[in-house]
Amino acid sequence: MSNIFSHAISPAFTKQSIREFFVSPFFMGEDIRGAITVRTDVKGTELLNKISRPSFITKPKAAPGFTPTGTFALSTQSITVAPMAMEFEQNARAFWGSIVEQLLATGYKEDDIERMKEPDIWNKIMLPIIAQAGQQDLIRQMFFGNPVQETLSSGIPTGTVDTNFSGYTGFLSHFLVNLYAGTIPSAQHVVVDSATSAVKAEKILTYTYGATDTLITVTINGVEYTQAYASSASATVAAWLTTHKATIEARAGINGVIVTNPSGAQIKVVSRYKGQSFTFTAVANSGGSFAASGTVAAVKAGALASGEADATLEEMIDTARPEMFEFPLVFMVTRSMWRNLVHTIKNKTGDLPLTMMLNGVNVPSYEGYPVLIRPDWDTWIATYQNGIQPHRALFTTQQNLIFATDGLMDPQDIESWYNPDLQMRRYRVQYKAQTAYLHSELLMLAGFGD
C-alpha cells in the first residue's frame, strides 16, 4: 500500500524537555540558590527598579490641614541578556567495538544513537553528564564572564578574545571594574595581605628620533600600535598615547595594563593589578631607537598571612554599611580564604567552625553568617586570570545579585536531530544570560583590589 501524499523531513527533528537535562541541573544547585536571585523570562533588556529609602517623613502636627512631607527617588538599571549556546554532536560508530555496540540500532539508523534498542545509556546517563558539564560552565561564566577577557600565553594576554568567557559580564568582573572605577567606594573593600607582597610590573621606553623616521610601532601584549612621526619625539609619543591609550587600557580586564607619558618622549606601561606581567617593545622604522628604563618585575601574591582570613571577614562585618544588616547576608569566599580561617580557628579552640542550615543544606558559618566556599574560584583565578588577586571574599545579600535568563519560562528545549548526510546526532541548547547587582551599598568586598 502506498500513500498518495508523502511528507519527508530531512534531517528528522525531535525535541527533549529542557527541564530534565538542562534547567534542573543548572539552576537547582544549593550554591546558587543561597547566593543569588535568578530572574527568568528576560527576553532582551529589562529595567530593574531601585527605590531609595524614604526617611524623616514623620513630623509634628502643628496646625490643622494636610502637609505632605518626604520624598524618595525611583531609578532604574538595565540588564540585557546575551545569547549563549551549548552544541555538540555524536555518531554511534564511536561505540563500535564496545559493549555499548549491542544497544545500537540495526540497518539504516545504526549511526544514530537515538535509535539504540535500549536508549537508557545515552538519555539517562550520558546526557545528564553533559548537562552537569554545562552547569559548571554556566556557573563559571556567571562569576567570571568578561567580554574583554583574552587568552593567556605564559600568563600574558595574547590579544585574542577568550570565547570561554566573553559571552557576558559575570559578577566578579562587575566588582573588579566598578571598584577600580570608584563606582563601588573603596571604603567597601578590604585589602587582603599575603605572606609575600605582590608587586606591579613596570617598564619605561624612551624614544629617540633617528632623523628619517616616519613611523613608530609599539607592541604591548602581542598587539601592535603604530603612530606616524610628528614634529618631534615627544610630540610623536604624545600623539601615540592620545590615539591608543583608551584601546590598550580597555583590553584584558584583570590582566591588562595602564599606559602613561611620564615626561618627554617616554611611554610607561604598568600592570593594572599587582602580580601581572606584560610584554612591551617598540621600534622606529628608520634609525630611531627606544631605550628601556625603570623596569620592575611583577611579583605575585603568596599564601595568606597567618590569621588573615579571620581578620578580613571580621573587618568586612565591622565596616559594612548598617543597612546591610537588615537583610539575610551571606559570605562567598575562595578556598584559600576558608582554609586560612580553619587553621586560625583550630589553633584557637581546636574545633572546626560551626555550621548552619541554608536552603536545607548544612554550610559553615562565621559569626552567624553562612559561608559558601568557592573552590571553583580558586581554579579559574589560577588558570585563566594568571593567579591575580587569588584570595577573595564577598559579603552581600542574595536579593542584591541578579542572574537573568530566558530559559526557565521559555518553551526552549534541547534540540536534537539526526543529520543523515553526516550521520551525526546533533544536540543544541540555546539560552540568554546576564548578571547585575542592584545596590553597591549592599556589598562588601575583600581581595578585589590592590
HELIX and SHEET records of a PDB file:
HELIX    1   1 ILE A   18  ILE A   18  1                                   1    
HELIX    2   2 ARG A   19  VAL A   23  3                                   5    
HELIX    3   3 SER A   24  PHE A   27  1                                   4    
HELIX    4   4 GLU A   30  ARG A   33  1                                   4    
HELIX    5   5 ALA A   92  PHE A   95  5                                   4    
HELIX    6   6 ILE A   99  LEU A  103  5                                   5    
HELIX    7   7 GLY A  107  ASP A  111  5                                   5    
HELIX    8   8 ILE A  113  ARG A  115  5                                   3    
HELIX    9   9 ASP A  120  ASP A  120  1                                   1    
HELIX   10  10 ILE A  121  MET A  126  3                                   6    
HELIX   11  11 LEU A  127  PHE A  144  1                                  18    
HELIX   12  12 PHE A  171  ALA A  181  1                                  11    
HELIX   13  13 SER A  186  GLN A  188  5                                   3    
HELIX   14  14 ALA A  233  GLU A  249  1                                  17    
HELIX   15  15 GLY A  253  ASN A  255  5                                   3    
HELIX   16  16 GLU A  308  THR A  319  1                                  12    
HELIX   17  17 PRO A  322  GLU A  326  5                                   5    
HELIX   18  18 ARG A  335  THR A  349  1                                  15    
HELIX   19  19 PRO A  375  TYR A  384  1                                  10    
HELIX   20  20 GLN A  398  ASN A  400  5                                   3    
HELIX   21  21 SER A  440  LEU A  442  5                                   3    
SHEET    1   A 4 ALA A  12  SER A  17  0                                        
SHEET    2   A 4 ASP A 413  ASN A 419 -1                                        
SHEET    3   A 4 MET A 424  TYR A 437 -1                                        
SHEET    4   A 4 ALA A  82  GLN A  90 -1                                        
SHEET    1   B 5 ALA A  12  SER A  17  0                                        
SHEET    2   B 5 ASP A 413  ASN A 419 -1                                        
SHEET    3   B 5 MET A 424  TYR A 437 -1                                        
SHEET    4   B 5 LEU A 401  THR A 405 -1                                        
SHEET    5   B 5 THR A  37  ARG A  39  1                                        
SHEET    1   C 2 THR A  45  ILE A  51  0                                        
SHEET    2   C 2 LEU A  74  THR A  80 -1                                        
SHEET    1   D 2 GLU A 150  SER A 153  0                                        
SHEET    2   D 2 ILE A 156  VAL A 161 -1                                        
SHEET    1   E 7 HIS A 189  VAL A 190  0                                        
SHEET    2   E 7 LEU A 443  ALA A 446  1                                        
SHEET    3   E 7 ALA A 393  THR A 397 -1                                        
SHEET    4   E 7 LEU A 329  THR A 334 -1                                        
SHEET    5   E 7 TYR A 369  ARG A 374  1                                        
SHEET    6   E 7 VAL A 361  TYR A 366 -1                                        
SHEET    7   E 7 THR A 355  LEU A 358 -1                                        
SHEET    1   F 4 VAL A 257  THR A 260  0                                        
SHEET    2   F 4 GLN A 266  SER A 271 -1                                        
SHEET    3   F 4 GLU A 202  THR A 208 -1                                        
SHEET    4   F 4 SER A 289  VAL A 296 -1                                        
SHEET    1   G 3 VAL A 223  ALA A 228  0                                        
SHEET    2   G 3 LEU A 215  ILE A 220 -1                                        
SHEET    3   G 3 PHE A 280  ALA A 284 -1                                        
END                                                                             
